Each structure stands twice: as C-alpha cells, then as structure tokens.
C-alpha cells in the first residue's frame, strides 16, 4: 500500500516540478533578460505594476520567483517598495493561468508534447530551442499529473486515509494549514493545487476542504519570499511581508465563504478540477481587484508596520541614486 502511494507521488511530483522548471527556463530565456528592465520601467502606477506582476508570473510560471526577483530589484534600489504592491497583486492572479491550463485535462498530449519539445530542443536556433523547452515542460507537467492520478486509487481504498480526511472535512482550518505546510515544503502552490484536484476528482476530499487547501497553498508560496528577504534591506522585507500578509488576510476573509465559492464554481462547470481552478481564479481576482484602488494605503500600512530605521540622510542619498539611475 505504501509503495503504491509513494512511488507515483514521488515520480509524479518530480515530473511536475521539473516540467515547471523547464517551462520557466524556456520562457525566461525568451524574455527573462528584459524582465528586470520592464519591471523597473513600467511600474510607475499601481495598475501598470499589476499588469507587470501578472505577465511576469505567467512568463516565469512562479509567483515565488517573481516575488524573489522583486525583492532583489528593491534591495538593489532599482524600484521602490510602493511600486511593488501592484506587482504582488498581479502575481497572485498570474498563478491562476497555470492552474486553469492544468484543469483542462490535456494529459493525453503529454508524450506528444514531450517528443515535440525534445525535437525542437535539438534545433540549432536558440529561440526555437527555448520554445522546445517550454513545450517539453508542458509535456512533463501533464505527465506528472497523469502519474499522480495513479496515487489516488489506493488512497481511495485506504480506510485510514479516508478517516483522516473525513476528520479534516469538519475543520477547514486543518485544510488551510495542510495547504500552507505542504506548499512551503515543496515550494510550489501549483503542485499542491494539482494534487488536491486529483484527490477531489476521486471524492477523497470534500470541495470545502479542497478549497481550504488551495487557500493554504496561496499562503504557503510566501515562505520562499520571506526566506529570500533575510539579510536584505527594509524595503525588501516590506515586499516579502506585504505579499505574506495580503495572502493571509485574503485566506482568512474567504474561509467562512468556501461553501458559497464552491456553489459559484459548481454553477460554472461540472468538472471538479475546473471547479478548483475557477475558485482559485475567483479568489485571487476578487482579492486583487478589491485591493488595487487602495495600493497607496496598503503601502503606507506596511511601511508603518515595518519601518525603515535608517537615518534620513541615508534615505535621501539612496533616493537620489535611484532617480539618477533612471534618467
């Protein structure tokens, strides 16, 4: 029983994470070198920052990667903290693109996409090789999903596992904590969501528990950013904790309304996987749109919460250096 669960889980998760890495590398080689320049130039307003965060997350296929990049740019003084709040809101919505694609159930195309990707990778032109890496990455992601499905059958037959999740279904807080811890451990909210989709489709989880795990996954992605901010300047710490507090607040606000969220997603589609994907999109879209008009206030609150204790003269000198860099 243990082997029949651990083997497909290990291989499936490995395929999925490696596919995400391959796809991210391909996208990054195609556009990643301009990403820092775009993020530095086109984040003058909260709305511009929002679109840059959304686009960057789609390209890099990781909200954590974009947040870490934002922390690095803030630490270098290329962008200021107030410019990053919109980026953070955009990254949360950008992560839903991958989930929506995964929910389309394209597993039957896994091997063809992998073979096409490898064939393109063998071509001499650099851009075609990068495209091949993206296609092969998608193939590996779908192959990983197909492998993870093998794990669901023995879990479905396990009385111990059923009892465990029956207990957790009575406590959405337990589902939230499970999503946070698991995502923090594997550094991928998308992987946590995919595994949750598989368990839900085999009726091992209730919809409310599955949605609580997905909300937890949103919070768990912040762990990487918090780690990346260690040893950086105050503005970088403000970015990391703004991302964390925003996701925590969103999860807590939505937690009492999971039944209503489940009803809305069920109205949109009959597929359990698509229901999870749509619910995550609705959650992140609502949170981002509600917060977007209040970006200046959010920035001031975070700056009050995590104040910059440097001397005023140091701050003035730093601002002059940043402004002169972009003239």
C-alpha positions as CSV (number, residue, x, y, z in Angstrom):
1,X,0.0,0.0,0.0
2,X,2.7,2.5,1.0
3,X,4.8,1.7,-2.1
4,X,1.7,2.0,-4.4
5,X,1.2,5.5,-3.0
6,X,4.7,6.8,-2.6
7,X,6.1,5.7,-5.9
8,X,3.5,7.5,-8.1
9,X,3.6,10.5,-5.7
10,X,7.4,10.8,-5.9
11,X,7.6,10.3,-9.7
12,X,4.5,12.4,-10.4
13,X,5.7,15.3,-8.3
14,X,9.2,15.1,-9.8
15,X,7.9,15.2,-13.3
16,X,5.6,18.1,-12.5
17,X,8.2,20.3,-10.7
18,X,10.9,19.5,-13.4
19,X,8.3,20.4,-16.0
20,X,7.6,23.7,-14.3
21,X,11.4,24.4,-14.1
22,X,11.9,23.5,-17.8
23,X,8.9,25.7,-18.9
24,X,10.1,28.6,-16.7
25,X,13.7,28.3,-18.1
26,X,12.4,28.4,-21.6
27,X,10.2,31.4,-21.0
28,X,13.0,33.1,-19.1
29,X,15.5,32.6,-21.9
30,X,13.0,34.1,-24.4
31,X,12.0,37.1,-22.3
32,X,13.6,36.9,-18.9
33,X,16.6,39.2,-19.7
34,X,14.2,42.1,-20.4
35,X,12.1,41.3,-17.3
36,X,14.1,43.4,-14.9
37,X,14.1,46.3,-17.3
38,X,10.4,46.1,-17.8
39,X,9.7,45.8,-14.1
40,X,11.9,48.8,-13.4
41,X,10.4,51.0,-16.2
42,X,6.7,50.0,-16.2
43,X,5.8,50.1,-12.6
44,X,5.1,53.8,-12.2
45,X,1.4,53.3,-11.4
46,X,-0.3,50.6,-9.3
47,X,-2.2,49.5,-12.5
48,X,1.0,49.2,-14.5
49,X,2.6,47.3,-11.7
50,X,-0.4,44.9,-11.5
51,X,-0.1,44.0,-15.2
52,X,3.7,43.6,-15.0
53,X,3.2,41.2,-12.0
54,X,0.6,39.2,-13.8
55,X,2.7,39.0,-17.0
56,X,5.9,38.2,-15.2
57,X,4.3,35.4,-13.2
58,X,2.9,33.9,-16.5
59,X,6.4,34.1,-18.1
60,X,8.3,32.7,-15.1
61,X,5.5,30.3,-14.1
62,X,6.0,31.1,-10.4
63,X,4.7,33.8,-8.1
64,X,7.5,33.0,-5.7
65,X,10.1,33.6,-8.5
66,X,8.6,37.0,-9.4
67,X,8.4,38.0,-5.7
68,X,12.0,37.0,-5.1
69,X,13.0,38.9,-8.3
70,X,11.0,41.9,-7.0
71,X,12.8,41.6,-3.6
72,X,16.2,41.6,-5.5
73,X,15.3,44.7,-7.5
74,X,14.0,46.5,-4.4
75,X,17.2,45.6,-2.5
76,X,19.3,47.0,-5.3
77,X,17.3,50.2,-5.2
78,X,16.0,49.8,-8.8
79,X,12.4,50.0,-7.7
80,X,10.9,51.4,-4.5
81,X,8.6,49.5,-2.2
82,X,5.5,51.5,-3.1
83,X,5.9,50.3,-6.7
84,X,5.9,46.6,-5.7
85,X,2.4,46.4,-4.1
86,X,0.8,46.3,-7.5
87,X,3.2,43.7,-8.7
88,X,2.3,41.5,-5.7
89,X,-1.4,41.8,-6.6
90,X,-0.6,40.8,-10.2
91,X,1.5,37.8,-9.2
92,X,-1.4,36.3,-7.2
93,X,-3.7,36.4,-10.3
94,X,-0.9,35.3,-12.6
95,X,-0.6,31.9,-10.8
96,X,-4.1,31.0,-11.8
97,X,-3.2,30.8,-15.5
98,X,-1.2,27.6,-15.0
99,X,-4.0,26.1,-12.8
100,X,-6.6,26.8,-15.5
101,X,-4.4,25.2,-18.1
102,X,-3.8,22.1,-15.9
103,X,-7.5,21.8,-15.2
104,X,-8.2,21.3,-19.0
105,X,-7.1,17.7,-18.6
106,X,-4.6,17.6,-21.5
107,X,-2.8,14.6,-20.1
108,X,-3.3,12.6,-23.4
109,X,-1.0,15.2,-25.1
110,X,1.8,14.7,-22.6
111,X,4.0,12.3,-24.6
112,X,3.5,14.1,-28.0
113,X,4.3,17.4,-26.4
114,X,7.4,16.0,-24.7
115,X,8.6,14.5,-28.0
116,X,7.9,17.7,-29.9
117,X,9.7,19.7,-27.3
118,X,12.8,17.5,-27.4
119,X,12.8,17.7,-31.2
120,X,12.7,21.5,-31.0
121,X,15.4,21.5,-28.4
122,X,17.8,19.7,-30.8
123,X,17.4,22.5,-33.4
124,X,20.4,24.9,-33.8
125,X,18.5,28.2,-33.4
126,X,18.4,29.5,-29.8
127,X,14.8,30.8,-29.8
128,X,13.4,27.5,-31.2
129,X,15.3,25.6,-28.6
130,X,13.7,27.8,-25.9
131,X,10.3,27.1,-27.4
132,X,11.1,23.4,-27.3
133,X,11.9,23.7,-23.6
134,X,8.5,25.4,-22.9
135,X,6.7,22.7,-24.9
136,X,8.6,19.8,-23.2
137,X,7.9,21.5,-19.9
138,X,4.2,21.4,-20.5
139,X,4.5,17.8,-21.5
140,X,6.3,16.9,-18.3
141,X,3.7,18.8,-16.3
142,X,0.9,16.8,-17.8
143,X,2.9,13.5,-17.5
144,X,3.3,14.3,-13.8
145,X,-0.4,14.9,-13.4
146,X,-1.2,11.6,-15.1
147,X,1.3,9.8,-12.8
148,X,-0.1,11.5,-9.7
149,X,-3.6,10.1,-10.6
150,X,-2.2,6.6,-10.0
151,X,-1.8,7.5,-6.4
152,X,-5.4,8.4,-5.9
153,X,-6.7,4.8,-6.4
154,X,-5.0,3.2,-3.4
155,X,-5.8,6.3,-1.3
156,X,-9.4,6.0,-2.2
157,X,-9.4,2.4,-0.9
158,X,-7.5,3.3,2.3
159,X,-9.7,3.5,5.4
160,X,-7.0,5.3,7.3
161,X,-6.7,8.0,4.7
162,X,-10.4,8.3,4.4
163,X,-10.8,8.7,8.1
164,X,-8.1,11.3,8.2
165,X,-9.7,13.5,5.5
166,X,-13.2,12.9,7.0
167,X,-11.9,14.5,10.2
168,X,-10.3,17.3,8.2
169,X,-13.6,18.0,6.4
170,X,-15.0,19.0,9.7
171,X,-12.3,21.6,10.1
172,X,-11.4,23.8,7.1
173,X,-8.7,25.3,9.3
174,X,-6.9,22.0,9.2
175,X,-7.2,22.0,5.4
176,X,-5.7,25.6,5.3
177,X,-2.8,24.5,7.5
178,X,-2.2,21.4,5.3
179,X,-2.0,23.6,2.2
180,X,0.4,26.1,3.9
181,X,2.8,23.4,5.2
182,X,2.9,21.2,2.1
183,X,3.4,24.2,-0.3
184,X,6.1,25.6,2.0
185,X,7.9,22.3,1.9
186,X,7.8,21.7,-1.9
187,X,7.9,25.4,-2.9
188,X,5.1,25.1,-5.4
189,X,1.5,26.2,-4.9
190,X,0.6,24.8,-8.4
191,X,1.8,21.3,-7.4
192,X,-0.3,21.4,-4.2
193,X,-3.3,22.5,-6.2
194,X,-2.8,19.7,-8.8
195,X,-2.6,17.1,-6.1
196,X,-5.8,18.5,-4.5
197,X,-7.5,18.3,-7.9
198,X,-6.7,14.6,-8.1
199,X,-7.9,13.8,-4.6
200,X,-11.1,15.8,-5.2
201,X,-11.9,14.0,-8.5
202,X,-11.7,10.6,-6.7
203,X,-14.0,12.0,-3.9
204,X,-11.4,11.6,-1.3
205,X,-11.8,15.3,-0.3
206,X,-14.9,17.4,0.1
207,X,-15.0,20.6,-2.0
208,X,-14.7,22.9,1.1
209,X,-11.6,21.0,2.3
210,X,-10.1,21.1,-1.2
211,X,-10.7,24.9,-1.4
212,X,-9.2,25.4,2.1
213,X,-6.1,23.5,1.0
214,X,-5.8,25.8,-2.1
215,X,-6.2,28.9,0.0
216,X,-3.4,27.5,2.2
217,X,-1.3,26.9,-0.9
218,X,-1.6,30.6,-1.7
219,X,-0.2,31.4,1.8
220,X,2.5,28.7,1.6
221,X,4.0,30.3,-1.6
222,X,5.0,33.3,0.6
223,X,7.5,31.2,2.5
224,X,10.1,31.4,-0.3
225,X,9.8,35.2,-0.4
226,X,10.2,35.5,3.4
227,X,13.4,33.4,3.2
228,X,14.7,35.5,0.3
229,X,14.2,38.7,2.3
230,X,16.5,37.6,5.1
231,X,19.6,39.8,5.2
232,X,18.2,42.4,2.8
233,X,17.2,46.0,3.3
234,X,14.0,47.2,4.9
235,X,12.2,47.8,1.6
236,X,12.8,44.2,0.5
237,X,11.5,42.9,3.9
238,X,8.4,45.1,3.3
239,X,7.9,43.4,-0.1
240,X,8.0,39.9,1.4
241,X,5.8,40.7,4.3
242,X,3.3,42.6,2.2
243,X,3.0,39.5,0.0
244,X,2.5,37.3,3.1
245,X,0.1,39.5,5.0
246,X,-2.0,40.1,1.8
247,X,-2.4,36.3,1.2
248,X,-3.1,35.5,4.8
249,X,-5.7,38.3,5.0
250,X,-7.4,37.1,1.8
251,X,-7.4,33.4,3.0
252,X,-8.9,34.4,6.4
253,X,-11.6,36.6,4.8
254,X,-12.6,33.9,2.3
255,X,-12.5,31.0,4.7
256,X,-16.1,31.4,6.0
257,X,-17.4,31.7,2.4
258,X,-16.0,28.5,1.0
259,X,-19.5,26.9,0.6
260,X,-20.6,29.9,-1.5
261,X,-17.4,29.8,-3.5
262,X,-18.0,26.1,-4.2
263,X,-21.6,26.9,-5.3
264,X,-20.4,29.5,-7.8
265,X,-17.7,27.3,-9.2
266,X,-20.2,24.4,-9.5
267,X,-22.5,26.7,-11.4
268,X,-19.7,27.5,-13.9
269,X,-18.7,23.8,-14.6
270,X,-19.4,20.2,-13.6
271,X,-15.7,19.2,-13.6
272,X,-14.2,19.0,-10.1
273,X,-10.8,20.1,-11.4
274,X,-12.2,23.1,-13.3
275,X,-14.2,24.0,-10.1
276,X,-10.9,24.2,-8.2
277,X,-9.2,26.2,-10.9
278,X,-12.2,28.6,-11.2
279,X,-12.4,29.0,-7.5
280,X,-8.8,29.9,-7.2
281,X,-9.1,32.4,-10.1
282,X,-12.2,34.0,-8.5
283,X,-10.5,34.2,-5.1
284,X,-7.3,35.9,-6.5
285,X,-9.3,38.1,-8.9
286,X,-11.6,39.4,-6.2
287,X,-8.7,40.0,-3.7
288,X,-6.6,41.8,-6.3
289,X,-9.4,44.0,-7.6
290,X,-10.6,44.9,-4.1
291,X,-7.1,45.9,-3.0
292,X,-5.9,47.6,-6.2
293,X,-7.6,51.0,-5.5
294,X,-6.0,51.0,-2.0
295,X,-2.4,50.3,-3.0
296,X,-1.1,53.6,-1.5
297,X,-2.9,52.9,1.8
298,X,-1.6,49.3,1.8
299,X,1.9,50.6,1.2
300,X,1.7,53.1,4.0
301,X,0.4,50.5,6.4
302,X,3.2,48.0,5.6
303,X,5.8,50.9,6.0
304,X,4.2,51.7,9.3
305,X,4.3,48.0,10.3
306,X,7.9,47.5,9.2
307,X,9.5,51.0,9.5
308,X,12.8,51.9,7.9
309,X,15.2,52.7,10.8
310,X,17.9,54.3,8.6
311,X,18.9,57.9,9.1
312,X,17.0,60.5,6.9
313,X,20.3,61.5,5.2
314,X,20.9,57.9,4.1
315,X,17.4,57.7,2.7
316,X,17.8,61.0,0.8
317,X,21.1,59.8,-0.7
318,X,19.5,56.5,-1.7
319,X,16.6,58.2,-3.5
320,X,19.0,60.4,-5.4
321,X,21.0,57.4,-6.6
322,X,17.8,55.6,-7.7
323,X,16.4,58.7,-9.6
324,X,19.7,59.4,-11.3
325,X,20.0,55.7,-12.4
326,X,16.7,56.1,-14.5
327,X,17.4,59.5,-16.0
